Amino acid sequence: MRKSTGNFPRYMWLKVSLKILILSWGVLFACLPSKKVVLPPPPTPLKAPAPSREVKEEGQMVFQKARKAYEEGRVEEALLYYKSLEKDPGAKKEALSLIASLKVEELKKVSERFKGHPFGVYATLMLSKKLMAQQRWEEVKTLLKVVRAEAQKNGFDEVWESLWEEFLKESGRRLRVSLILPFSEKEIEKREAFLRGCFLGAGIFGPERASYRVTFLVGDKAAEYVIDPIACKRSLEQKQIKGLIETAIKEGIKEVGILYPSSSSGERDMVFLKKVLFESGLNVSFTRSYPPETADFSAVLREIKQFPQALWVMEGDKVCLIASHLAFLGKAGIRILAIEVDDPKGILSSCGRYLEGALLGCSFYKESSRQEVRAFREDYKKTYAQDPDLWAFLGYRNVYAILEDDEKLDSPFILKIQGGRLREIL
């Protein structure tokens, strides 16, 4: 029998005492401060080894060869030596200084020999400067326009800007253009579109196109040029008439009838058109007027006893109404001729099935395939984030014609509806 202490066996007391001792030591060690782990320092970054003495001496030898070649008149050879050291800022600076000292013929050779390279671009810029001193303005303008993108790409944009400003100043290419703005308060959108077109044409916004620095004035008769959008629109209408007549003759049309609004302006336009048609060899079988607010043309058309090959509609926005009534009367084969059609695509979608063979003229056709029109539309949309309209085109067209002395945008837009589609007649 084991001895007991009271009711608790002795070995149990020993077991409990041992557990208490272990717990005490654990608490003691837990309270001690932990040892901080010290990370090793990051490795020191490796430095590129300094050029060896041999490398430095080789570079100096190339410098000496370049300078000697230049002194002996072997310019292109000298620049090739400098080109091999182009990572050296000092070499590039010395090469550009050399280029700036060259004569016109030497600059032309360097510009061609190093085309696309910074040396060639800088040579072109210096060539324009030399030609400017000789007042060879057209050559300077061409050079600066051609090299602009390369100058920006190669870090010479400030040099280009300085030369361009000098060119405009020295050549006297600063123009004042007066704008007539005959728009009412309800026509603010037309006025703003017209101004946007003018600013784009002058290069104030969008890509640099102008050969002059333009200052726009409003209503100043002392300016070198005056732009009146209404007068421009009328001029385009007359060109549309001429283009439409020429196309009609090519299409085999020999006889037309004229439908016009019964207003003073409508009467005047009809007399003018009748005269032009007669002078062009086309026969006018009749003229019929209608009230300007007419929407139902059945009565007007029923008065016509014998229809000619084609009807000339003086108001472009009446084309669909007249074409649909002709179809209703069983005269769908009569061809329609019309100018000042503002929305050819809208007319095609609304009543194109009644207009097969129709010839339409418009002052601006934004879907035109002409390169200059596509360029205008792309630049306008990129600059203003919207498509241009007629008034924007009128502003751009007139400024462009003044500055570039170019009449590419003066040609009228003549369209033919054929096979349910619009076909531009170029």
TIZASE-824663 format. One record per atom (N, C-alpha, C, CB): residue in three letters; y, x, z. Coordinates in steps of 0.1 Angstrom, whole numbers, plus 5000, padded with zeros to 4 digits. Glycine has a CB too. Layout:
! residues N
alaYXZ/...
***
This chain:
! residues 426
met498850085000/met500050005000/met501250095000/met500049905012/arg502250054991/arg503550124990/arg504450075001/arg504150114977/lys505250175007/lys506250125016/lys507350055009/lys506750245025/ser507949955016/ser509049885010/ser510249895019/ser508649735007/thr511449875013/thr512649875020/thr513149735020/thr513749975014/gly512949665031/gly513249525031/gly512249455021/gly514749495027/asn512849375013/asn512049295003/asn512049364989/asn512549155002/phe512749484988/phe512949544975/phe512149674975/phe514449574972/pro511249704966/pro510449824966/pro511349944963/pro509449814955/arg510950064969/arg511750184968/arg511850234954/arg511050294976/tyr510850224946/tyr510950274932/tyr511950194924/tyr509550274925/met512150064927/met513149984920/met514550034923/met512949834924/trp514750074936/trp516050134940/trp516350254932/trp516150164955/leu515350344930/leu515550464922/leu515850434908/leu514250554923/lys515250334902/lys515450294888/lys516850244886/lys514450194884/val517350164895/val518750104894/val519750214896/val518949994905/ser519550314905/ser520450424908/ser520550504895/ser520050504920/leu519450534889/leu519450614877/leu520350544866/leu518050644872/lys520150424864/lys520950344854/lys522450354857/lys520550204853/ile522850334869/ile524250344873/ile524850484870/ile524450314888/leu524050584873/leu524450724870/leu524750744855/leu523450824876/ile523850694847/ile523950714832/ile525150644827/ile522750664825/leu525450514832/leu526550444828/leu527850504832/leu526550294834/ser527950564844/ser529150634849/ser529450754840/ser528950684863/trp528450834836/trp528750944827/trp529250894814/trp527451034826/gly528650784809/gly529150734796/gly530550694796/gly528250614792/val530950624807/val532350584808/val533250704809/val532550494821/leu532850804816/leu533650924818/leu533850994804/leu532951024827/phe532851004796/phe532951074783/phe533850984774/phe531551104777/ala533750854775/ala534450764766/ala535950784769/ala534050624768/cys536350814781/cys537750824785/cys538350954781/cys537950794799/leu537551054778/leu538051184774/leu538751174761/leu536951294774/pro539851254758/pro540451244745/pro539551304734/pro541851324745/ser539551234722/ser538651284712/ser539351404705/ser538451174701/lys538551494699/lys539051614693/lys539451574679/lys537951724692/lys540751614675/lys541351574662/lys540651664651/lys542851594662/val540251594640/val539651664629/val540751724620/val538751574621/val540851844618/val541851904610/val541251934596/val542352044616/leu541851864585/leu541351884572/leu541852024566/leu541751774563/pro541152084558/pro541652204552/pro542752174543/pro540452284544/pro543752264541/pro544952244532/pro544452234518/pro545952364534/pro545252154510/pro544852134496/pro544952264489/pro545752034489/pro544152284479/pro544252414471/pro545552434464/pro543052424461/thr546052544464/thr547352574458/thr547152564442/thr547852724461/pro548052474436/pro547952454421/pro548052594414/pro548952354416/leu547252604404/leu547252724396/leu548552724387/leu545952734388/lys549152834387/lys550352854378/lys549952914365/lys551452934385/ala550652864355/ala550352934342/ala550753074342/ala551052854330/pro549853154337/pro550253304338/pro551453334330/pro549053384333/ala552253414335/ala553453454328/ala553053534315/ala554353544337/pro553953514305/pro553553584292/pro553453734295/pro554653554282/ser552453784289/ser552153924290/ser553254004283/ser550753964285/arg553254124285/arg554254214279/arg554054214264/arg554154354285/glu552754204260/glu552554214245/glu553054084239/glu551054224243/val552853964245/val553353834240/val554853844238/val552953714248/lys555553884249/lys557053894248/lys557453984237/lys557553944261/glu556854094236/glu557154194225/glu556954134211/glu556454324227/glu555854054210/glu555553994197/glu556653894193/glu554153924197/gly557053814204/gly558153714201/gly559453784197/gly558353624214/gln559753894203/gln560953964200/gln560854024186/gln561254084210/met559654064182/met559554114168/met559754004158/met558054174167/val559253874161/val559453764152/val560953734151/val558653644157/phe561653734162/phe563053714162/phe563753814153/phe563653724176/gln563353944154/gln564054044146/gln563754024131/gln563454184151/lys562453984128/lys562153964114/lys562953844109/lys560653934113/ala563153734117/ala563853624112/ala565353664110/ala563853514123/arg565953734119/arg567353774117/arg567453864105/arg567853844129/lys566553954103/lys566654044092/lys566553974078/lys565554154093/ala565553874078/ala565353794066/ala566653714063/ala564153694067/tyr567253664073/tyr568553584070/tyr569653684065/tyr568953514083/glu569753794071/glu570853894067/glu570553934053/glu570854014076/glu569353944048/glu569053984035/glu569053864025/glu567654054034/gly569453744030/gly569553634021/gly568253554019/gly570053674008/arg567153584026/arg565953514025/arg565853404036/arg564653614026/val566653304033/val566853194043/val565553124046/val567953094038/glu564853074036/glu563652994039/glu562653084047/glu563052944026/glu562553204044/glu561553294051/glu562053314065/glu561453434044/ala563353324067/ala563853334081/ala563553204089/ala565353354081/leu563653094083/leu563352964090/leu561852954093/leu563852844082/leu561053004084/leu559653004087/leu559253084100/leu558853054075/tyr559953194101/tyr559753274113/tyr560253194126/tyr560553414112/tyr561353134124/tyr561853054136/tyr560952934139/tyr563353004133/lys560352874128/lys559452764130/lys558252804138/lys559052714116/ser557752924137/ser556652974144/ser556952984159/ser556153104139/leu558252984162/leu558752994176/leu559452874181/leu559653124178/glu559152754174/glu559952634177/glu559752584191/glu559552534167/lys558752624199/lys558652584213/lys559652664222/lys557252614218/asp560252764216/asp561252844224/asp562552774221/asp561152994219/pro563252724231/pro564552654229/pro565552754223/pro565052604242/gly565552874227/gly566452974221/gly566252994206/gly566353104228/ala565052994202/ala564753004188/ala565252884180/ala563253024185/lys565052764185/lys565452644178/lys566952644177/lys564952524185/lys567652674188/lys569152674188/lys569652774178/lys569652714202/glu569052894177/glu569552994168/glu569252954154/glu568753134171/ala568152884151/ala567852834138/ala568852734133/ala566352784137/leu569152634142/leu570152534139/leu571452594136/leu570252424150/ser571852694143/ser573152764141/ser573152824127/ser573452864152/leu571952884124/leu571852944111/leu572052844100/leu570453014109/ile571352724101/ile571452624091/ile572852574089/ile570452504095/ala573552554100/ala574952504100/ala575852604092/ala575452484114/ser575452724091/ser576352824084/ser576052834069/ser576152964090/leu575052764064/leu574652774050/leu575552704041/leu573252714048/lys575552734028/lys576352674018/lys575552554012/lys576652774006/val576252474004/val575752353999/val574352363992/val576752283989/glu574352463982/glu573052473975/glu571952523984/glu573252573964/glu572252613994/glu571252654003/glu570752544012/glu571752774012/leu571652454016/leu571252344024/leu570352244017/leu572552264029/lys570652224004/lys569852143996/lys568352193995/lys570352123981/lys568252323994/lys566852383993/lys566152374007/lys566952533989/val566852394018/val566252384031/val565852244034/val567252434042/ser566752144030/ser566452004032/ser565251964025/ser567651924027/glu564952014013/glu563751974005/glu562552054011/glu564052003991/arg562752184014/arg561652264018/arg561052224031/arg562052414019/phe561952184040/phe561452144054/phe561651994056/phe562252214065/lys561351914046/lys561551764046/lys560651704057/lys561151704033/gly561251624066/gly560551564077/gly560551644090/gly559151534073/his560851774089/his560851864100/his562251874106/his560352014096/pro562451894118/pro563851904124/pro564751994116/pro563851944138/phe564252104111/phe565152194103/phe565652124090/phe564352324099/gly564752054084/gly565151974071/gly566051864074/gly563951924064/val565851794085/val566751684089/val568151734092/val566151604101/tyr568151844100/tyr569451904104/tyr570251954091/tyr569352014114/ala569452014082/ala570052064070/ala570651954062/ala568952134061/thr570051834061/thr570551714054/thr571851674061/thr569551604054/leu571951674074/leu573151634081/leu574251724079/leu572851624097/met573951854079/met574951954076/met575451954061/met574452094079/leu574451914053/leu574851904038/leu575851794037/leu573551874030/ser575651674044/ser576551564043/ser577951604048/ser576051444051/lys577951694058/lys579251744064/lys579951834053/lys579051824077/lys579251914047/lys579852004036/lys580351924025/lys578852104031/leu579651824021/leu580051734009/leu581251654013/leu578851644005/met581351614026/met582451534031/met583751614029/met582251504046/ala583651744032/ala584851834030/ala585251844016/ala584551974035/gln584351814006/gln584651813992/gln584951673987/gln583451863984/gln585051573996/gln585351433993/gln584351373983/gln586751423988/arg583151403984/arg582051353976/arg581451233983/arg580951453972/trp582251123984/trp581951013994/trp580650943991/trp583050913994/glu580350913978/glu579150843975/glu577850923979/glu579050803960/glu577951053976/glu576751133980/glu576651143995/glu576951283974/val577751154002/val577651154017/val577051024022/val579051174023/lys577550914017/lys577050784021/lys575550774019/lys577750664014/thr575050814007/thr573650804004/thr572850894013/thr573350843989/leu573251014016/leu572551114024/leu572451054038/leu573251244024/leu573551004044/leu573550964058/leu572650834059/leu574950934062/lys572650754050/lys571850634050/lys570350664050/lys572150534039/val570050764041/val568650804040/val568050874052/val568450894027/val568950954058/val568451044069/val568550984083/val569251174069/arg569150864084/arg569450804097/arg568150794106/arg570050664095/ala567050734100/ala565850714108/ala565250844113/ala564850634100/glu565250944104/glu564751074108/glu565551144118/glu564551164095/ala566851124117/ala567851184127/ala567551134141/ala569251164123/gln567351004142/gln567050944155/gln565650994160/gln567050784154/lys564751004151/lys563351044155/lys563351184160/lys562451034143/asn564251274155/asn564251414158/asn565351454168/asn564351494146/gly565951354174/gly566951384185/gly568351424180/gly566451494193/phe568651384167/phe569951414162/phe570751284160/phe569851484148/asp570551184168/asp571251054166/asp572751074169/asp570650954175/glu573051154179/glu574451174182/glu575251244171/glu574651244195/val574551344165/val575151414154/val575351314142/val574151524149/trp574351224140/trp574451134129/trp575651034131/trp573151044127/glu575750984143/glu576850894147/glu578150954145/glu576650844161/ser578251084149/ser579551154148/ser579951174133/ser579451284154/leu578951204125/leu579151224110/leu579551094104/leu577951284104/trp578850984108/trp579150854102/trp580550804105/trp578150744107/glu580950824117/glu582350784121/glu583350874113/glu582550804136/glu583051004112/glu583951084104/glu584051044090/glu583451234105/phe582851004084/phe582850964070/phe583650834068/phe581350934066/leu583550734077/leu584250614076/leu585750644077/leu583850514087/lys586150734086/lys587550764089/lys588150844077/lys587750844102/glu587450944073/glu588051034062/glu588050964049/glu587251164062/ser587050884046/ser586950814033/ser587850694032/ser585550784030/gly588450654043/gly589250534043/gly588450404042/gly590250544032/arg587250414046/arg586350294045/arg586450204057/arg584950344042/arg587550164060/arg587750064071/arg588449944064/arg588650124082/leu587849834065/leu588349714059/leu588649604069/leu587249654049/arg589649524065/arg590049404072/arg589649284063/arg591549394076/val588749204069/val588349084062/val588748954069/val586749084060/ser589448874062/ser589948744068/ser588948634066/ser591348714062/leu588648564076/leu587748454075/leu588448314076/leu586648464086/ile588248234066/ile588748094067/ile587648004074/ile589048034053/leu587947934084/leu586947864092/leu587347714091/leu586847914106/pro587047644080/pro587447504079/pro586447404085/pro587547474064/phe586047434097/phe585047354104/phe585747264115/phe583947434110/ser585247144116/ser585847054126/ser585047084140/ser585646904122/glu585547014150/glu584847034163/glu583446984163/glu585646954174/lys583046894154/lys581746844153/lys580846944145/lys581646704146/glu581447044139/glu580747134130/glu580647274136/glu581347144116/ile580547284150/ile580547414157/ile579347494153/ile580547384172/glu578147424151/glu576947494147/glu577147564134/glu575747404147/lys577747494124/lys577947554111/lys578847674112/lys578647454101/arg579947664120/arg580847774122/arg580147894128/arg582047734130/glu579347874138/glu578647984145/glu577648054136/glu578047934158/ala576947964128/ala575948024119/ala576648114108/ala575147914112/phe577848064103/phe578548134093/phe579048274099/phe579848054089/leu579548274111/leu579948394118/leu578848494120/leu580648364131/arg577648434124/arg576448524126/arg576148594113/arg575348444132/gly576148514102/gly575848574089/gly576848684086/gly575848474079/cys578148664088/cys579148764086/cys578848894094/cys580548714089/phe578648874107/phe578448994115/phe577149074111/phe578348944130/leu576149004107/leu574949064103/leu575149144090/leu573748964100/gly575949084081/gly576249154068/gly577049284070/gly576949064059/ala577949274080/ala578849394083/ala578149494091/ala580049344090/gly576949464096/gly576249564105/gly576749564119/gly576349704099/ile577549474123/ile578049464137/ile576849434146/ile579149354139/phe576049334142/phe574749304148/phe573649334138/phe574649164154/gly572449364143/gly571349394134/gly571349534128/gly571349294123/pro570649554118/pro570549694112/pro571849734105/pro569449694102/glu572149864105/glu573249914099/glu573149904084/glu573550064103/arg573949824077/arg573949804063/arg575249844056/arg573549654060/ala576249824063/ala577549844057/ala577949984054/ala578649774065/ser578750004043/ser579350134040/ser580750144045/ser579250164025/tyr581250044052/tyr582550034057/tyr582549994072/tyr583449944049/arg583550024079/arg583749964092/arg584649844091/arg584350074103/val584149724095/val584849604092/val585549544104/val583849504086/thr586749504102/thr587449424113/thr587649284107/thr588849494117/phe587149184114/phe587249044110/phe588448984116/phe585948964113/leu589248914108/leu590448844113/leu590248694109/leu591748904107/val591048614115/val590948464112/val592248424106/val590648384125/gly592248384093/gly593448324087/gly594448434084/gly593948224095/asp594148554083/asp595148664080/asp595248694065/asp594848794089/lys596248654059/lys596348664044/lys596648814040/lys597448574039/ala597048894050/ala597349034047/ala596049124046/ala598249094057/ala594849064049/ala593649144049/ala593249174034/ala592549064055/glu592449274033/glu592049314019/glu591149214012/glu591249454020/tyr590349134020/tyr589449034014/tyr589548904023/tyr588049084014/val589348794016/val589348664023/val588048594019/val590648584019/ile587448544029/ile586148464027/ile586348324031/ile584948534035/asp586148234022/asp586248084025/asp584848024022/asp587348024016/pro584147984032/pro582747934030/pro582747814021/pro582147894043/ile583747724021/ile583647604013/ile583847643998/ile584847504017/ala584747743995/ala584947783981/ala583647863977/ala586147883981/cys583047933986/cys581748003982/cys580647903979/cys581348093994/lys580647793986/lys579647693984/lys579847623970/lys579647583995/arg581047593967/arg581347533954/arg581047633942/arg582847503953/ser581247763944/ser580947863934/ser579447863932/ser581448003939/leu578647853943/leu577147853941/leu576747723934/leu576547863955/glu577447613937/glu577047483930/glu577147493915/glu577947363935/gln578247563911/gln578447583896/gln577347673890/gln579847643894/lys576947773898/lys575947863893/lys574547783893/lys575847983902/gln574347693902/gln573147613902/gln573147523889/gln573147523914/ile574247463886/ile574347383874/ile573947463861/ile575747323872/lys574547583860/lys574247663849/lys572747703849/lys575047793849/gly572247743860/gly570747783861/gly569847663858/gly570447833874/leu570247543863/leu569447423861/leu569347383846/leu569947313869/ile570547393839/ile570647363825/ile569747463817/ile572047373820/glu569847593820/glu569147693813/glu567647663814/glu569447833817/thr567147633826/thr565747603829/thr565347473822/thr565547593844/ala566147373822/ala565847243815/ala565647263800/ala566947143818/ile566447353794/ile566347373780/ile565047453777/ile567547463775/lys564747543786/lys563447623784/lys562247523786/lys563347733794/glu562447423794/glu561347323796/glu561247223785/glu561547253810/gly562147233775/gly562047133764/gly562847003766/gly560647103761/ile563647003776/ile564446883778/ile565746883769/ile564946873793/lys565946773762/lys567046773753/lys568046663756/lys566546753739/glu567646563764/glu568546443766/glu568446413781/glu568146323757/val569546383787/val569646343801/val570546233804/val570046463810/gly570346163815/gly571346063819/gly571846103833/gly570645923820/ile573046063836/ile573646113849/ile573846003858/ile575046183846/leu573446013871/leu573745923882/leu574645993891/leu572345873888/tyr575745923894/tyr576745993903/tyr577445893912/tyr577846063895/pro577945933924/pro578545843934/pro579945803928/pro578645903947/ser580245673931/ser581545623926/ser582645663936/ser581545473924/ser583045783936/ser584145833944/ser584945923935/ser583645913957/ser586145963940/ser587046043932/ser586346183930/ser588446063939/ser585746243940/ser585046363938/ser583846353929/ser584646433952/gly583146243931/gly581946213922/gly582346203908/gly581246093927/glu583446133905/glu583946113891/glu584346243885/glu585146013891/arg585046323893/arg585446463888/arg584246543885/arg586346523899/asp583246553894/asp582046633892/asp581246583880/asp581146633904/met581246453878/met580546403866/met581146443853/met580446243867/val582446443852/val583246483840/val582946623837/val584746453842/phe583046713848/phe582746853846/phe581346873841/phe582946933859/leu580346813847/leu578946823844/leu578746783829/leu578046743853/lys579246673825/lys579146613812/lys579646713802/lys579846483810/lys580746783805/lys581346883796/lys580347003794/lys582646923801/val579847053806/val578947163806/val577647133798/val578647213820/leu577147013800/leu575946983793/leu576146973778/leu575446843798/phe577246923774/phe577546913760/phe577747053754/phe578846833758/glu578447143761/glu578547273756/glu577247353756/glu579547353765/ser576347313764/ser574947373764/ser574047323753/ser574347363777/gly574447213746/gly573647153736/gly572747043741/gly572747263730/leu572846993753/leu572146883758/leu572846753756/leu571746903773/asn572146653752/asn572746523749/asn572746433762/asn572046443738/val573946373765/val574046283777/val573946143771/val575346313785/ser572846073774/ser572645943768/ser573445833776/ser571245903769/phe573745853789/phe574545753797/phe574945823810/phe573745623799/thr575945753816/thr576345793830/thr576445663838/thr577745863830/arg575945663850/arg575945543858/arg576445583872/arg574545473859/ser577345503877/ser577845533891/ser577145433901/ser579345523892/tyr577245463913/tyr576745383924/tyr577545403937/tyr575145413927/pro577645303945/pro578445323958/pro577745433966/pro578445193966/pro578645523972/pro578045633980/pro577045603990/pro579245703986/glu577145483996/glu576245444007/glu574945374002/glu576945354017/thr574745373989/thr573545303983/thr572245363988/thr573645313968/ala571345273992/ala570045313996/ala568945253987/ala569745274010/asp569245133981/asp568345063972/asp568845083957/asp568244913975/phe568145163949/phe568645193936/phe567945113925/phe568345343933/ser567245013929/ser566544933919/ser567444863910/ser565644823927/ala568544803915/ala569544733907/ala570144833897/ala570644663915/val570544953901/val571245043893/val570245093882/val571645173901/leu568945113885/leu568045163875/leu567645053865/leu566745213882/arg567644923870/arg567244813861/arg568344793850/arg567044683869/glu569544843852/glu570544833842/glu570344923831/glu571944853849/ile569545023833/ile569345123822/ile568245073813/ile568845263828/lys568645043800/lys567744983791/lys566745083784/lys568544913779/gln567245203782/gln566445303776/gln566545443784/gln566745323761/phe565545483790/phe565545603798/phe565445733789/phe564445603809/pro566245833792/pro566045963785/pro564846043791/pro567346043786/gln564746173787/gln563646253793/gln563846283808/gln563646383785/ala565146293812/ala565446333826/ala566646263831/ala565546483827/leu566746243844/leu567846193851/leu568446303859/leu567546073860/trp569846323857/trp570546423866/trp571146353878/trp571646503857/val570646383890/val571146323902/val572146413908/val569946293912/met573346353910/met574446443914/met574446473929/met575746373911/glu573746383937/glu573646403951/glu572146433955/glu574046273959/gly571946553960/gly570646603963/gly569846523973/gly570646743967/asp570646463983/asp569946383993/asp569446243988/asp570846364005/lys569746203976/lys569346083970/lys568046093962/lys570446013962/val567546213960/val566446233951/val565246153954/val566046383952/cys564846143967/cys563646073971/cys563845923968/cys563346093986/leu565045863972/leu565245723969/leu565145683955/leu566645683975/ile565745773946/ile565745743932/ile564345753926/ile566745833924/ala563645863930/ala562245893925/ala561345773929/ala561746023930/ser561445733941/ser560445623945/ser560745493938/ser560645603961/his562045463935/his562345343928/his561945353913/his563845313929/leu562045473908/leu561545493894/leu560045463893/leu561845633889/ala559345513903/ala557845493904/ala557545343905/ala557245573915/phe558345273913/phe558245123915/phe558445053902/phe559145073926/leu559345103894/leu559645033881/leu558745083870/leu561145063877/gly557745173873/gly556845223863/gly557445333854/gly556445103854/lys558445403859/lys559045503852/lys558845643859/lys560545483851/ala557645663864/ala557345783872/ala557345913863/ala556045773879/gly557245893850/gly557246013841/gly558646063838/gly556645973828/ile559745993843/ile561046053841/ile561246163850/ile562145933843/arg561746283845/arg561946403853/arg563246393860/arg561846523844/ile563346453872/ile564546453880/ile565146593880/ile564246403894/leu566446593877/leu567246723879/leu568246703890/leu567846763865/ala568346793899/ala569346773910/ala569746913915/ala568646683921/ile571046913920/ile571547033926/ile571847003941/ile572747093919/glu572147103948/glu572447093963/glu571447013970/glu573847023964/val570147053968/val569047003976/val568947093988/val567746993968/asp569347034000/asp569347124012/asp567947154018/asp570147054022/asp567047064016/asp565747074022/asp564647054012/asp565546984034/pro564347144003/pro563347123993/pro561947093999/pro563247243984/lys561547164009/lys560247144015/lys560147004021/lys559947244026/gly561246954027/gly561246824033/gly561046714022/gly562546794040/ile561746734010/ile561646643999/ile560246643993/ile562646683988/leu559646763993/leu558246773987/leu557246693996/leu557846923986/ser557446714009/ser556546644018/ser556746494019/ser556646704032/ser558046454017/ser558346304017/ser557946234005/ser559846284020/cys558346283993/cys558146213981/cys557646293969/cys559346133977/gly556946403972/gly556546503962/gly555646433951/gly555846613968/arg554946333955/arg554046263946/arg554746193935/arg553146163953/tyr556046163937/tyr556846093927/tyr557746193919/tyr557745993933/leu557646323922/leu558646423917/leu557946533908/leu559346483928/glu556746503903/glu556046603895/glu556946643883/glu554746553890/gly557246773882/gly558046823871/gly559546833874/gly557846743859/ala559946783886/ala561346783889/ala561846923890/ala561546713902/leu563146943886/leu563847073888/leu564947063898/leu564447123874/leu564947143908/leu565847133919/leu566647263921/leu565047093932/gly567947243924/gly568747363926/gly569247353941/gly569947373917/cys569247473947/cys569747473961/cys570547603963/cys568647463971/ser571547603972/ser572347723975/ser571647823983/ser573647683982/phe570647783991/phe569847873998/phe568447824000/phe570547904012/tyr567447903996/tyr566047873998/tyr565447984006/tyr565347853984/lys565247954019/lys564748054028/lys563348104026/lys564948014043/glu562548024019/glu561248064016/glu561148144003/glu560247944015/ser562348183997/ser562348253985/ser561548383985/ser563848293981/ser560948423974/ser560148543973/ser560948663970/ser559048523963/arg562248643967/arg563148763964/arg563248853975/arg564548713960/gln563148983972/gln563049083982/gln564349083991/gln562949223976/glu565549073985/glu566749073992/glu566948954002/glu567949083983/val566348833998/val566448714006/val565448734018/val566148593998/arg564248784015/arg563248804025/arg563848904036/arg561948854020/ala564449014031/ala565049104040/ala566149044049/ala565649224033/phe566948964043/phe568048894051/phe567348804061/phe568948804041/arg566348724057/arg565748634067/arg565148704078/arg564748544060/glu564448814075/glu563748894086/glu564748954095/glu562849004079/asp565849014090/asp566849074098/asp567548974107/asp567849154090/tyr567848854101/tyr568548754108/tyr567648694120/tyr568948634099/lys566348674117/lys565448624127/lys565248724138/lys564148584121/lys565148854134/lys564948954144/lys566148974153/lys564549094137/thr567348954147/thr568548974154/thr568948864163/thr569749004145/tyr568748734158/tyr569248614165/tyr568148524170/tyr570148544156/ala566848564167/ala565748484172/ala565748344167/ala565648484187/gln566148324154/gln566148194148/gln566248214133/gln567248104153/asp565748114126/asp565848114111/asp567248094106/asp564948014105/pro567748154095/pro569048134090/pro569148004083/pro569448244081/asp570347944082/asp570547824074/asp571547854063/asp571047704083/leu571947754055/leu572847774044/leu574147854048/leu573247644037/trp574747814060/trp576047864064/trp575948014068/trp576647784075/ala574848044074/ala574548184078/ala574448264065/ala573248194087/phe573748214055/phe573548284042/phe574848304035/phe572548204033/leu575748204036/leu577048214029/leu577848324035/leu577848084030/gly577848334049/gly578548444055/gly578048584052/gly578548424070/tyr576648594053/tyr576048724050/tyr576248764035/tyr574548714053/arg576048664026/arg576148694012/arg577448744008/arg575848564004/asn578548694013/asn579848734009/asn580248864015/asn580948634013/val579948894027/val580249024033/val579349134026/val579949024048/tyr578149104024/tyr577249194017/tyr577749234003/tyr575849144016/ala578249133996/ala578749153982/ala580049243983/ala579049023975/ile580849223993/ile582049303994/ile581749453997/ile583049244005/leu580849474007/leu580649604012/leu579749684003/leu580049594026/glu578749623997/glu577749693989/glu578049683974/glu576349643992/asp579049603971/asp579349583956/asp578149543949/asp579949713950/asp577449453954/asp576049413949/asp576049253948/asp574949463958/glu575649203936/glu575649063934/glu574249003933/glu576349033921/lys573249073940/lys571849023939/lys571748893946/lys570949123947/leu572548863956/leu572448733963/leu573248623956/leu572848753977/asp573848653945/asp574748553938/asp573848463929/asp575748613930/ser572648493926/ser571848413917/ser571448283924/ser570648493913/pro571448173916/pro571148043922/pro569648033924/pro571547933913/phe569247943933/phe567847913936/phe567447793928/phe567547893951/ile566547803918/ile566047693910/ile564547683913/ile566247723895/leu564147563917/leu562747533920/leu562147423912/leu562647493935/lys560847433909/lys560147323902/lys558947273910/lys559647383888/ile558847143910/ile557747083917/ile556547073906/ile558046943923/gln555547143909/gln554447153899/gln553147153907/gln554547283890/gly552247063903/gly550947053910/gly551047023925/gly550247173908/gly552146953929/gly552346923943/gly552847033951/gly551046873949/arg553347133945/arg553947253952/arg555247293946/arg552947373950/leu556047363954/leu557347423950/leu557147553944/leu558347423962/arg557647573932/arg557547703925/arg558947753922/arg556647693912/glu559247873927/glu560547923925/glu560547983911/glu560848033935/ile561647953903/ile561848003890/ile562748123891/ile562347893880/leu562248243888/leu562948363890/leu563548413876/leu562148473896/
***
